């Protein structure tokens, strides 16, 4: 996947900056996490389990809860082990994400380009509520696990394998790109009345002055 046409031309990236030759985006870690802390710390975690549309402008609302789905069809809490997104060739293990002292979500290790992160302070994928899964779109060396996340559309399917042996299957409701300086934390991180997942990575142009991407891509999905 070539760099975005809108990306500024660059001869050679500075040390520590992404390689613009493929992917054109690095990390999502400018996302404000205040509302995340407010919403996902609310009673979903337990001590027994380790608990950034097609890129068009504008934000479409996530799909409403399915009236035919009962809360008791949610899965119990269990650590995710692998993310599978057949449409874009993702087959990746999980690591856990942590919060920095600033309250911002820390990225998965950049050395492993085929790795996704899960925020264990919130719900696990398949559990009632909003689970957060994030991954790099590229690194200083190559494209990474979520380089093609922008290809997902409403109705696409993906799954999360879990340590309890169950597989949580999800369908995409919508996907949107948001400016990092105007990120809708309440919409993205708010608790949900059904099992939902947010897949998050970077998008937009790479700002060399701050060494970060301008936007975040968020895929909204629910358990089926």
C-alpha positions as CSV (number, residue, x, y, z in Angstrom):
1,X,0.0,0.0,0.0
2,X,1.6,3.2,-1.1
3,X,1.9,6.3,1.0
4,X,-1.1,8.6,0.9
5,X,-0.9,11.0,-2.1
6,X,-1.4,13.9,0.4
7,X,1.7,12.9,2.4
8,X,4.5,15.4,2.1
9,X,7.3,14.3,-0.2
10,X,10.3,13.2,1.6
11,X,13.7,12.1,0.6
12,X,15.0,10.1,3.5
13,X,13.1,9.9,6.8
14,X,14.8,11.2,9.9
15,X,15.9,8.7,12.5
16,X,12.9,7.4,14.4
17,X,10.4,8.4,11.8
18,X,8.3,6.0,9.7
19,X,9.4,4.7,6.4
20,X,7.1,6.4,3.9
21,X,7.8,3.8,1.2
22,X,4.9,1.6,2.4
23,X,2.0,2.4,4.7
24,X,2.8,6.0,5.3
25,X,1.5,6.0,8.9
26,X,3.0,5.1,12.2
27,X,1.2,5.1,15.5
28,X,-2.0,6.3,17.0
29,X,-0.7,7.5,20.3
30,X,-2.0,11.1,20.5
31,X,-5.4,9.9,21.5
32,X,-6.9,11.5,24.6
33,X,-7.8,8.7,27.1
34,X,-9.7,10.6,29.8
35,X,-13.1,9.3,28.8
36,X,-11.7,5.9,28.3
37,X,-10.6,5.8,31.9
38,X,-14.1,7.0,33.0
39,X,-15.9,4.4,30.9
40,X,-14.0,1.2,30.9
41,X,-12.8,1.0,34.5
42,X,-16.4,0.7,35.5
43,X,-16.6,-2.8,36.9
44,X,-15.6,-4.9,34.0
45,X,-12.2,-6.0,35.2
46,X,-11.3,-8.7,37.7
47,X,-8.1,-9.8,39.4
48,X,-8.1,-13.3,38.0
49,X,-7.7,-12.4,34.3
50,X,-5.2,-9.9,32.7
51,X,-7.5,-7.5,32.1
52,X,-5.4,4.3,16.4
53,X,-15.7,4.4,6.8
54,X,-13.7,4.2,4.0
55,X,-11.7,7.3,4.7
56,X,-14.3,9.8,3.9
57,X,-14.7,13.0,5.9
58,X,-17.3,13.1,8.6
59,X,-18.4,10.7,11.3
60,X,-21.3,8.3,10.8
61,X,-22.9,7.1,14.0
62,X,-22.1,3.6,15.1
63,X,-24.9,1.1,14.5
64,X,-27.6,0.9,17.2
65,X,-27.8,-2.2,19.4
66,X,-29.5,-5.1,17.8
67,X,-32.9,-5.4,19.5
68,X,-32.9,-9.1,18.8
69,X,-29.7,-9.7,20.7
70,X,-29.9,-10.4,24.5
71,X,-27.3,-9.3,26.9
72,X,-27.0,-12.9,28.1
73,X,-25.4,-13.8,24.8
74,X,-22.3,-11.9,25.8
75,X,-19.2,-14.0,26.5
76,X,-17.6,-14.1,30.0
77,X,-14.3,-12.3,30.5
78,X,-11.3,-13.9,29.0
79,X,-7.9,-12.7,27.7
80,X,-7.7,-12.4,23.9
81,X,-4.9,-14.4,22.3
82,X,-5.2,-13.8,18.5
83,X,-6.9,-11.4,16.1
84,X,-8.0,-12.8,12.7
85,X,-9.3,-10.4,10.0
86,X,-9.4,-12.6,6.8
87,X,-10.3,-9.7,4.4
88,X,-7.0,-7.9,5.1
89,X,-4.8,-10.9,5.9
90,X,-4.4,-10.1,9.7
91,X,-3.5,-13.1,11.8
92,X,-1.8,-11.6,14.9
93,X,-1.2,-12.3,18.5
94,X,-2.1,-9.9,21.3
95,X,0.0,-8.0,23.8
96,X,-1.5,-5.8,26.6
97,X,-1.6,-2.0,26.4
98,X,-0.8,0.3,29.3
99,X,-1.5,3.9,30.2
100,X,1.4,6.4,30.5
101,X,1.5,8.9,33.4
102,X,-0.1,11.4,31.1
103,X,-3.2,9.1,30.7
104,X,-2.4,8.3,27.1
105,X,-2.5,4.8,25.7
106,X,0.9,3.3,25.1
107,X,1.5,1.5,21.8
108,X,2.5,-2.1,21.2
109,X,6.2,-2.7,20.8
110,X,7.2,-1.3,17.4
111,X,9.9,-4.1,16.9
112,X,7.1,-6.6,16.1
113,X,5.1,-5.5,13.1
114,X,2.6,-8.4,13.5
115,X,1.3,-7.6,16.9
116,X,-1.9,-6.0,18.2
117,X,-2.6,-4.6,21.6
118,X,-5.6,-4.9,23.9
119,X,-6.4,-2.5,26.8
120,X,-7.0,-4.8,29.8
121,X,-8.3,-2.0,32.0
122,X,-11.6,-2.4,30.1
123,X,-13.7,-5.3,28.9
124,X,-12.3,-8.3,27.0
125,X,-13.4,-8.8,23.4
126,X,-16.8,-10.6,23.5
127,X,-17.6,-9.3,27.0
128,X,-20.5,-6.8,27.3
129,X,-19.1,-3.3,26.9
130,X,-16.5,-1.7,24.7
131,X,-13.2,-3.5,24.1
132,X,-10.2,-1.6,22.7
133,X,-7.8,-3.2,20.2
134,X,-5.0,-1.1,18.7
135,X,-2.1,-1.7,16.3
136,X,0.6,0.0,14.3
137,X,0.0,0.9,10.7
138,X,3.7,1.0,10.0
139,X,7.0,1.4,11.8
140,X,10.5,2.7,11.1
141,X,11.2,-0.4,9.1
142,X,8.1,-1.6,7.3
143,X,4.3,-1.7,7.1
144,X,2.6,-3.2,10.1
145,X,-0.4,-5.2,11.2
146,X,-3.1,-2.5,10.6
147,X,-1.7,-1.1,7.3
148,X,-4.8,-2.2,5.5
149,X,-7.4,-1.5,8.2
150,X,-8.9,1.2,6.1
151,X,-10.2,-1.4,3.7
152,X,-12.8,-2.7,6.2
153,X,-16.4,-1.9,5.4
154,X,-19.7,-2.3,7.1
155,X,-20.6,-6.0,7.1
156,X,-17.1,-7.3,7.1
157,X,-16.3,-10.0,9.7
158,X,-13.3,-10.6,12.0
159,X,-12.8,-12.8,15.1
160,X,-10.8,-12.9,18.3
161,X,-9.5,-16.1,19.8
162,X,-9.5,-16.2,23.6
163,X,-7.6,-18.0,26.3
164,X,-10.8,-19.8,27.4
165,X,-10.9,-21.5,24.0
166,X,-13.9,-19.6,22.7
167,X,-13.8,-17.4,19.5
168,X,-15.6,-14.0,19.6
169,X,-16.9,-13.2,16.1
170,X,-17.6,-9.6,15.2
171,X,-19.2,-7.7,12.3
172,X,-18.1,-4.2,11.3
173,X,-20.8,-1.5,11.8
174,X,-18.8,1.5,10.5
175,X,-15.4,3.0,10.3
176,X,-14.3,6.7,10.5
177,X,-11.2,8.8,10.5
178,X,-10.9,11.5,13.1
179,X,-8.4,14.3,13.6
180,X,-6.3,13.6,16.7
181,X,-6.8,17.1,17.9
182,X,-10.6,16.7,17.7
183,X,-10.9,13.0,18.7
184,X,-14.5,12.0,19.8
185,X,-13.4,10.1,23.0
186,X,-17.0,9.8,24.3
187,X,-18.2,8.2,21.1
188,X,-15.2,5.9,20.7
189,X,-14.6,4.8,24.3
190,X,-18.1,5.1,25.9
191,X,-19.4,1.9,27.5
192,X,-21.9,-0.2,25.4
193,X,-25.0,-2.2,26.3
194,X,-23.8,-5.1,24.1
195,X,-20.3,-6.6,23.3
196,X,-18.5,-4.2,21.0
197,X,-14.9,-3.7,19.8
198,X,-13.0,-0.7,18.5
199,X,-10.0,-1.3,16.2
200,X,-7.8,1.8,16.2
201,X,-4.7,2.8,14.2
202,X,-3.2,5.9,12.7
203,X,-4.3,7.7,9.5
204,X,-3.9,11.0,7.7
205,X,-0.6,12.7,7.0
206,X,2.6,12.3,8.9
207,X,3.6,15.6,10.7
208,X,7.4,15.7,10.8
209,X,7.3,18.6,13.3
210,X,5.7,16.5,16.0
211,X,6.7,13.0,14.6
212,X,3.1,11.8,14.6
213,X,0.2,11.2,12.3
214,X,-2.6,13.8,12.1
215,X,-5.6,11.4,12.4
216,X,-6.9,8.1,13.9
217,X,-8.9,5.5,12.0
218,X,-11.5,3.7,14.2
219,X,-13.4,0.6,13.2
220,X,-16.6,0.1,15.2
221,X,-17.9,-3.5,15.4
222,X,-20.2,-5.7,17.6
223,X,-20.4,-9.4,18.6
224,X,-22.5,-11.7,16.4
